[in-house]
Amino acid sequence: MKKRIFAAVLAALCMCAASCGTETKAPAATAKEEVKEYSFDAGTVTEEVLAEITINSAIEKGIDELEFYFTELDTTKLTDASYYMCASGAYPDEIAVFVFDTADSAAAAESAVKTRLDKQVSVYESYTPEEMYKLEDAIVEVRQNVIFYAVTENNSRVQEIFDSFIG
């Protein structure tokens, strides 16, 4: 009888030990969390801005022209873009929405947009210094795979419009 009890206890211990060895593991967390990438019509955003904010003699430039204004911008990574500027060059006003294929592409392109802003500052500080307030308050914002850029008389309102599309 003692042998049977001993065998039963031994069997129970073996089962407990075996179940501890087959630990169920939760799926490993990825090193990089999934990033929501935005997809919307860039032209719709800039049109909404232009409905409220005036850019004198505004002209839209196509994707094929962007590299002239935004040096080092890799346009092959763009899925959509809309860029308006003052055609006469008398004012620094411009707005752009760039939608990239990935968040990494947008982050890499941020320097091209900042370089554009720096060039505008260097031109307008001596050309029309009274317009500098627009440049000092400019928007260069990367959100996931989108870059918003604005130099206008009311950048805070432009920011609100940008925010309404991203949320």
Steps between C-alpha positions, in 0.01 A plus 500: 500500500784739588657426163180593318463826693867575439454422126191723482680788676802451277278501188328818619838670555617396156187646342548828689863519396412421139233771488746760632740415219242568229447862576280685251672814386318814396594622154812710519433871477637654188788741547314759296133563565267514204476860385178633353573650163261760369341497160305799378497739208772761559323739264189497717706621796667784309167601340344530845790717614473721191126541558586687821857627465609724215821430312548784252515375141502139624626245254509123543819314414490138391692209647744518209592857604542443874870411494576848367350657815569221749851386416579144605130411515462143374181534298502127419387440860195729466156349458335843482600864526356848472717812506394862451723803505483872417568506127643850497755424772412828672376313807635191676155342529480131413326186619574136434366161595723205415369146547778239491496125457625446858561691823874440455489672160323801651753523783785488249341777291455739791850643448415595139200700623705668774767588243230667288386701802858605579549620142178700516614663825832602345326652195219687676692639797661753266242506216183562702581499871140592587401149381735321743224439757354241260831314481573523872166333572521247215374144530718202416330199652543129441215276604552136416538496120388860440684832502308823543676824407358850519624857479193725515355804672303270735701186570298420812183464289690290246610276788137452602410398145792255487392357836144447375631261236727303734304520823 
